[in-house]
Amino acid sequence: MIKKNIFLIMICSTSVLLKGQEDINALYEFGGYLQHNAYAITEYDSTIYVAGQMVTPDSTYERNIFMASFDLEGKLLDFDYYNDSLLQLYSNNLCRDILINEELLFVPASSSITSGVVLEFNKDLDGFANQINFRNPETPDINSSPLSIIEYPKMKFTITGISFTGQHGRSSLLGTKPFNGVDSITIRVYEAEGQAINPAKLLRIGEDLIIIGNGWEEDIENDTIYFGLVIQKFDSTFQKIDERFYKEYSHFGSIMDGVITDNNEIYLVVSEAEIEYQYEPFFDIRIYQRPNIVKIDSNLNMVWAKPIGSEEFKENPDFVFSIVKSHFNNQFIVAGYKPGTDIPRNEGIIAKLDANGDTMWYRNYTSPYPLNDRIYDIISTSDGYYMACGNRLGSLPDDPYTTNSQMWLFKFDDEGHIVVKDTTTLITSIDFPEVRIFPNPSTEILYIEQDRTHGLDFFLYNGSGTLLTSILDTRSFHTYVITLSEYPSGIYYLHLVDSKRGLQRVEKVIVH
């Protein structure tokens, strides 16, 4: 294990960090690495912590786990990382969770082919503290990958992960507590009844532990495989006391970190699937999915399931990964991304749901330099807003099998608007009340946010009347980006056109 501090490069809507623009929407690179993927975010004592992975640019493509801290305005405070040549190259289960106590940050991560680790970072990120192996000593040859971590009474922490025997996944529980200055580890491995299981999240309801994941079971008689949601309940001694399997909810292998509890009830976001089997002229399986929010009671019964956004099932569906309670009215904020084929290829998704799981709005976002944007995790912040983390992904021109990505971090309010600091001008209009244009003045980026209105056209002209760029036939609840960095300082004119209503407005935009 090698731990280093390295130079940080920030690529951002320079309003945030470098050149004085005033929105909180930024991209980050940590010098010399190919990938910078942020998977988990949390807040402690008004400090934001983000965990993720980086990949080395050499032929080994070695993975490294990073932890970065920010203030509530998105300013980078500190950075640290853990390097281990045994970190699994192809694992997508790195750094999906963060636990913080008064002194340490704990991050579960995949490590070698037979073991995972829980990493301990000092809270001020001034040095790597410790690692604890996640391995069943009775079966050391079985791959064990820790995924989720919580605090638990009388223990330092408890984590869940997946243990593989061939192609059959099993859930694992590990508890650790100090004993004479040394961590004493208790581990249990559980089969699901008739299913393979890919556990994703560990929760606590009273003294009980809940493991939620996805899995599958095979119906040999009907030559059918059922994918679904697996929920297991354990008592304080780690004994399994209940288990449920809900068919067609959650596709096996998908990421499922979006789980919260409220008044001993569980709310989670999963993919609901419809599966078509084709037997002639050859066997084929087609899976159509849509994102859902599901409510589970304390007895593990499904109370309701509601589609998020569209009710349509798609082969290339939207994915929703994270959920938090909103600051108001028992509502929910969920996040993920929308796959696409044009540029940007993927767009971030934020949606607001009411207390019954019905969608109130469903908004698309892009990073400051849109290309292939994904949101993986969100939190509600102590100042009444929300922060989301993810990445901006782009292919390297000389190697189609590797990718270069930047960490993406942005802040938004309860209506999904990107947070703008008080020192900038926010353009709004009586004629276009659901359009927000910011920041102004600007140096590199101009955002156009739309709420329910759609079908608008935007044209940017210079002072000589030359058309520089346009955005046509806009969609509702979308955020659009105009890059200004290629234009010289000066005054520009943004024309807002609503052809259906016969309205047009011109706004002055200052680039400096």
C-alpha positions in Angstrom: 0.0 0.0 0.0 1.3 3.4 -1.0 -0.3 6.7 0.1 0.6 10.0 -1.6 -0.5 13.5 -1.8 -0.6 14.7 -5.4 -1.3 17.9 -7.3 -4.9 18.8 -8.0 -6.1 20.2 -11.3 -9.6 21.7 -11.4 -11.5 21.9 -14.7 -14.7 23.8 -13.9 -17.4 26.2 -14.6 -14.8 28.7 -13.5 -17.4 30.6 -11.6 -16.8 28.2 -8.8 -13.1 28.0 -8.4 -10.8 29.7 -10.7 -12.1 32.7 -12.5 -15.0 34.1 -10.5 -18.2 32.8 -12.0 -20.8 32.2 -9.3 -22.6 28.9 -9.8 -21.7 25.7 -7.9 -21.2 23.2 -10.7 -17.6 22.0 -11.2 -15.4 19.3 -12.7 -12.2 18.1 -11.0 -9.1 16.1 -12.1 -6.4 14.8 -9.8 -3.1 15.2 -11.7 -1.9 12.5 -14.0 -4.8 10.0 -13.7 -7.2 8.8 -16.3 -10.4 8.3 -14.4 -11.9 10.3 -11.6 -15.2 8.7 -10.7 -17.1 10.0 -7.6 -19.5 7.4 -6.2 -20.3 8.5 -2.6 -20.9 11.8 -0.9 -21.7 12.7 2.7 -21.5 15.7 5.0 -20.1 16.0 8.5 -19.8 19.2 10.5 -20.4 21.4 7.5 -17.7 19.6 5.4 -18.6 17.7 2.3 -16.7 14.4 1.8 -16.6 12.6 -1.6 -15.1 9.2 -2.2 -14.4 7.5 -5.6 -11.7 5.9 -7.7 -8.9 6.9 -10.0 -7.1 4.9 -12.6 -3.4 5.2 -13.5 -2.4 6.2 -17.0 0.1 3.4 -17.5 -0.5 0.0 -19.0 -1.5 -1.5 -15.6 -4.6 0.8 -15.3 -4.2 0.5 -11.5 -7.1 1.7 -9.4 -6.7 4.1 -6.5 -9.3 5.1 -4.0 -9.6 8.9 -3.3 -11.3 10.9 -0.6 -11.7 14.7 -1.1 -13.3 17.3 1.2 -15.1 20.5 0.2 -16.9 23.4 2.0 -20.6 24.0 1.4 -19.7 26.4 -1.4 -17.9 23.7 -3.4 -14.4 24.8 -2.6 -11.8 22.0 -2.3 -10.4 21.7 1.2 -8.2 18.6 1.1 -7.4 15.4 -0.8 -6.0 12.0 0.0 -5.9 8.6 -1.6 -5.1 5.0 -1.1 -3.0 3.0 -3.6 -3.1 -0.8 -3.8 -1.9 -2.8 -6.7 -4.4 -5.5 -5.8 -7.5 -3.3 -6.2 -9.7 -5.1 -8.6 -9.3 -3.7 -12.1 -12.8 -4.5 -13.4 -14.8 -3.9 -10.2 -17.5 -1.3 -10.3 -18.2 -1.6 -6.6 -15.5 0.7 -5.2 -16.4 3.4 -2.7 -20.2 3.2 -2.7 -20.5 4.2 0.9 -18.9 6.4 3.6 -19.2 6.2 7.4 -17.9 9.1 9.6 -17.4 9.2 13.3 -15.6 12.0 15.3 -12.1 11.1 14.1 -12.2 8.7 11.1 -13.8 8.1 7.7 -14.5 4.5 6.8 -14.9 3.5 3.1 -15.6 -0.1 2.0 -13.8 -1.1 -1.2 -12.9 -4.2 -3.3 -9.3 -5.2 -3.1 -7.6 -8.4 -4.3 -9.4 -11.3 -6.0 -10.0 -13.0 -2.6 -10.5 -10.0 -0.3 -12.0 -6.6 0.1 -11.0 -3.9 2.6 -12.5 -1.2 4.7 -10.2 1.8 4.5 -9.9 4.3 7.4 -8.9 7.9 6.6 -8.2 10.6 9.1 -11.0 13.1 8.9 -8.7 16.0 8.0 -7.2 13.9 5.2 -3.7 14.3 6.5 -2.8 10.7 6.2 -4.2 7.2 5.6 -5.0 5.5 8.9 -5.7 1.8 8.6 -7.2 -1.0 6.5 -9.3 -3.9 7.7 -9.6 -7.0 5.5 -13.1 -8.2 4.6 -12.5 -11.9 4.2 -14.1 -15.1 5.6 -11.2 -17.0 7.2 -13.1 -20.3 6.7 -13.2 -19.8 2.9 -10.2 -17.6 2.0 -10.4 -18.5 -1.7 -13.9 -16.9 -2.0 -14.1 -13.4 -3.5 -15.6 -11.0 -0.9 -16.4 -7.4 -1.8 -17.7 -5.0 0.9 -20.3 -2.6 -0.4 -22.2 -0.8 2.5 -21.3 0.2 6.0 -23.2 1.5 9.1 -22.7 2.1 12.8 -24.1 -0.5 15.1 -24.3 -0.7 18.9 -21.3 -2.1 20.7 -19.4 -2.3 17.5 -17.0 -0.1 15.7 -19.0 -0.6 12.5 -20.9 -3.3 10.6 -20.7 -3.8 6.9 -22.3 -6.0 4.2 -20.8 -7.3 1.0 -21.0 -10.0 -1.6 -19.2 -13.3 -1.5 -19.0 -15.4 -4.6 -18.9 -19.2 -5.0 -18.7 -19.7 -8.8 -21.6 -17.8 -10.2 -23.7 -17.9 -7.1 -23.6 -14.8 -5.0 -24.1 -14.7 -1.2 -24.6 -11.9 1.2 -22.0 -11.3 4.0 -22.2 -9.5 7.3 -19.1 -8.4 9.2 -18.9 -6.7 12.6 -15.8 -5.3 14.1 -15.2 -3.9 17.6 -12.1 -3.0 19.6 -10.8 -5.7 21.9 -7.6 -4.9 23.9 -6.7 -2.4 21.3 -7.1 -4.8 18.4 -10.1 -5.0 16.1 -12.0 -8.3 16.7 -13.9 -9.4 13.6 -17.1 -11.4 13.3 -18.2 -12.5 9.9 -21.3 -14.4 8.6 -22.0 -15.6 5.1 -25.6 -16.3 4.0 -27.3 -18.0 1.2 -30.5 -16.5 -0.2 -33.3 -19.1 -0.5 -33.1 -20.3 -4.0 -31.5 -17.1 -5.4 -28.1 -15.7 -6.1 -27.9 -12.3 -4.4 -25.9 -9.2 -5.0 -26.3 -7.2 -1.7 -26.0 -3.5 -2.2 -27.1 -1.7 1.0 -27.1 -2.3 4.7 -29.7 -0.6 7.0 -30.6 -0.6 10.6 -34.3 -0.7 11.9 -34.2 -0.8 15.7 -31.9 -3.7 16.6 -32.5 -5.4 13.3 -30.2 -5.3 10.3 -31.6 -5.2 6.8 -29.6 -6.2 3.7 -31.1 -5.1 0.4 -29.8 -6.2 -3.0 -30.7 -7.7 -6.3 -30.6 -11.3 -7.4 -32.1 -14.0 -9.6 -33.6 -17.4 -9.4 -33.9 -20.1 -12.1 -37.1 -21.9 -12.9 -35.7 -25.0 -14.5 -39.1 -26.5 -15.3 -40.1 -23.5 -17.3 -36.6 -22.7 -18.6 -37.0 -19.2 -17.1 -34.8 -16.9 -15.1 -36.5 -14.4 -12.7 -34.6 -11.2 -11.7 -35.7 -9.4 -8.6 -35.2 -7.5 -5.4 -33.9 -9.5 -2.4 -34.4 -8.2 1.2 -33.0 -10.1 4.2 -33.5 -9.3 7.9 -31.1 -10.2 10.7 -31.3 -9.9 14.5 -28.5 -8.4 16.7 -26.6 -11.7 16.7 -26.5 -11.7 12.9 -29.0 -14.5 12.6 -31.3 -14.3 9.6 -34.9 -14.0 10.6 -36.8 -13.1 7.4 -36.3 -12.9 3.6 -38.3 -11.7 0.6 -37.9 -11.9 -3.1 -39.8 -9.5 -5.4 -39.7 -10.6 -9.0 -39.0 -8.2 -11.8 -37.8 -5.4 -9.4 -34.1 -4.7 -9.8 -32.0 -6.3 -12.6 -29.2 -8.5 -11.3 -25.9 -6.7 -11.6 -27.3 -3.2 -11.6 -26.1 -0.6 -9.1 -28.6 0.0 -6.2 -27.4 2.4 -3.6 -30.6 4.4 -3.3 -32.1 3.2 -0.1 -33.2 5.2 3.0 -35.4 4.6 6.1 -38.0 6.8 7.6 -40.2 5.8 10.6 -39.1 2.2 10.3 -40.2 2.1 6.7 -37.8 1.6 3.7 -37.8 3.7 0.5 -35.6 2.6 -2.3 -35.1 3.2 -6.0 -34.7 0.2 -8.3 -35.2 -0.7 -11.9 -38.4 -2.5 -12.7 -38.0 -5.0 -15.6 -40.2 -6.6 -18.2 -38.4 -9.6 -19.8 -39.1 -11.1 -23.2 -37.8 -14.5 -24.1 -37.3 -15.4 -27.8 -36.8 -19.1 -28.7 -36.9 -19.1 -32.5 -34.8 -18.9 -34.6 -32.4 -18.7 -31.7 -32.7 -18.1 -28.0 -32.5 -14.5 -26.8 -33.5 -12.5 -23.8 -34.6 -8.8 -24.0 -34.9 -6.8 -20.9 -37.0 -3.6 -20.8 -36.7 -1.4 -17.7 -37.9 1.7 -16.0 -36.8 3.4 -12.7 -39.2 2.9 -9.7 -39.5 4.0 -6.2 -40.6 1.3 -3.8 -41.9 1.5 -0.3 -41.3 -1.5 2.1 -42.8 -1.7 5.6 -40.9 -3.0 8.7 -42.2 -6.5 8.0 -40.6 -6.5 4.6 -43.9 -6.2 2.7 -44.0 -4.1 -0.4 -46.5 -1.3 0.2 -46.4 0.3 -3.2 -44.1 0.8 -6.2 -44.3 3.9 -8.5 -42.5 4.6 -11.8 -40.2 7.7 -11.7 -40.8 10.0 -14.6 -42.1 8.1 -17.6 -44.2 4.8 -17.2 -42.6 3.5 -20.4 -40.3 0.4 -20.3 -37.2 0.8 -22.4 -34.2 -1.3 -23.6 -32.0 1.7 -22.9 -33.7 3.1 -19.7 -33.0 5.9 -17.4 -31.1 4.8 -14.3 -31.8 6.2 -10.8 -29.1 5.4 -8.1 -29.7 7.6 -5.1 -32.5 9.0 -2.9 -32.7 11.4 0.0 -35.6 13.0 2.0 -36.3 16.6 0.9 -36.0 19.4 3.3 -39.8 20.0 3.1 -43.1 18.1 3.2 -41.9 14.5 3.4 -40.9 14.5 -0.2 -38.0 12.8 -1.9 -35.2 13.8 -4.2 -33.7 11.1 -6.5 -30.8 11.1 -8.9 -29.2 9.1 -11.7 -28.6 9.6 -15.4 -30.3 9.3 -18.8 -28.4 7.3 -21.5 -28.3 8.9 -25.0 -26.7 8.6 -28.4 -26.1 12.2 -29.2 -23.8 14.7 -27.5 -24.1 14.8 -24.5 -24.4 11.0 -24.7 -25.6 10.8 -21.1 -27.3 13.5 -19.0 -27.7 13.7 -15.2 -31.2 13.3 -13.8 -32.7 14.8 -10.7 -36.4 14.2 -9.9 -38.6 15.3 -7.0 -41.3 12.9 -5.7 -44.1 13.5 -3.3 -44.8 11.5 -0.1 -46.7 8.8 -2.1 -43.9 8.4 -4.7 -45.6 10.3 -7.5 -43.2 12.4 -9.7 -43.5 16.2 -9.2 -40.8 17.1 -11.7 -38.0 15.3 -13.6 -35.0 17.4 -14.6 -32.0 16.8 -16.8 -28.6 18.3 -16.1 -25.2 18.5 -17.8 -21.7 19.2 -16.4 -20.0 22.5 -17.4 -18.6 20.9 -20.5 -21.3 18.4 -21.5 -20.2 15.1 -23.0 -21.2 11.9 -21.1 -22.5 13.0 -17.6 -23.6 10.7 -14.8 -24.8 11.3 -11.3 -24.2 8.5 -8.7 -25.0 10.0 -5.3 -26.8 12.9 -3.6 -27.2 14.3 -0.1 -29.2 17.0 1.5 -26.9 19.6 3.0 -27.1 21.4 6.4 -27.7 24.8 4.7 -31.0 23.7 3.1 -29.7 22.7 -0.3 -28.5 19.4 -2.0 -25.2 18.3 -3.5 -24.7 15.6 -6.2 -21.6 13.8 -7.3 -20.7 11.8 -10.3 -18.5 12.0 -13.4 -18.1 13.4 -16.9 -16.8 10.6 -19.1 -15.0 10.9 -22.4 -13.2 8.4 -24.6 -9.5 8.7 -25.3 -8.8 9.1 -29.0 -5.8 6.7 -29.1 -7.5 3.8 -27.2 -11.2 3.1 -27.5 -11.1 0.7 -24.6 -10.1 3.2 -22.0 -11.8 6.3 -20.9 -10.9 9.7 -19.3 -13.3 11.1 -16.8 -13.5 14.0 -14.4 -15.2 14.1 -11.0 -18.5 16.2 -11.2 -19.9 18.0 -8.2 -22.8 20.5 -8.2 -25.3 22.0 -5.8 -29.0 22.6 -6.3 -32.1 23.8 -4.5 -35.5 22.2 -3.6 -36.8 23.0 -7.1 -33.8 21.5 -8.9 -32.1 24.9 -9.8 -28.3 25.1 -9.7 -27.4 27.2 -6.7 -26.1 30.7 -7.7 -24.2 32.9 -5.3 -25.4 36.3 -4.4 -22.6 38.1 -6.3 -23.9 37.2 -9.7 -26.9 38.4 -11.8 -29.7 35.9 -12.4 -31.7 36.8 -15.5 -35.5 36.2 -15.3 -38.4 37.7 -17.3 -42.1 38.3 -16.9 -42.6 36.9 -20.4 -40.4 33.9 -19.7 -41.0 33.2 -16.0 -39.8 29.6 -16.0 -36.4 30.4 -17.7 -33.3 31.3 -15.6 -30.1 32.5 -17.3 -26.9 32.8 -15.3 -24.3 33.8 -14.4 -24.0 37.3 -15.8 -21.3 38.6 -16.2 -19.6 35.3 -17.1 -16.2 34.1 -18.1 -16.7 30.7 -19.7 -20.1 29.2 -19.1 -23.7 30.5 -19.5 -26.5 28.3 -18.2 -30.1 28.3 -19.4 -32.5 26.5 -17.0 -36.1 25.7 -17.9 -38.9 24.5 -15.8 -42.2 23.5 -17.3 -42.0 25.6 -20.4 -40.6 23.9 -23.6 -40.2 24.5 -27.4 -38.2 27.7 -27.0 -35.3 28.8 -29.2 -32.2 30.7 -28.0 -29.8 32.6 -30.3 -26.5 34.2 -29.2 -25.2 37.2 -31.2 -22.1 39.3 -30.9 -22.2 43.1 -31.0 -21.9 43.1 -34.8 -25.1 41.0 -35.2 -23.3 37.8 -36.1 -25.0 34.6 -34.9 -22.6 32.6 -32.8 -24.6 29.7 -31.6 -28.2 28.6 -31.1 -30.3 26.1 -29.0 -33.5 25.1 -30.7 -36.8 23.5 -29.6 -35.8 23.1 -26.0 -37.3 20.6 -23.6 -38.9 21.3 -20.2 -37.0 20.7 -17.0 -33.6 20.8 -18.8 -30.4 22.8 -18.1 -28.5 23.9 -21.2 -25.0 25.2 -21.4 -23.5 27.8 -23.8 -19.7 27.8 -23.7 -18.4 31.4 -23.9 -14.6 30.8 -23.5 -14.0 30.9 -27.2 -15.4 34.4 -27.5 -13.5 37.6 -26.7 -14.5 39.8 -23.8 -17.4 42.1 -24.6 -21.1 42.5 -24.8 -23.3 39.8 -26.4 -27.0 39.5 -26.9 -29.1 36.4 -26.2 -32.4 36.2 -28.0 -35.2 34.2 -26.4 -37.9 33.2 -28.9 -41.3 31.5 -28.2 -42.7 31.0 -31.7 -45.9 29.5 -30.5 -46.8 32.6 -28.4 -45.2 35.0 -30.8 -42.9 36.3 -28.0 -39.2 37.4 -28.2 -36.9 39.0 -25.6 -33.3 40.1 -25.8 -30.9 39.9 -22.9 -27.5 41.5 -22.6 -24.8 39.1 -21.6 -21.3 40.3 -20.5 -18.3 38.2 -21.1 -15.1 39.3 -19.3 
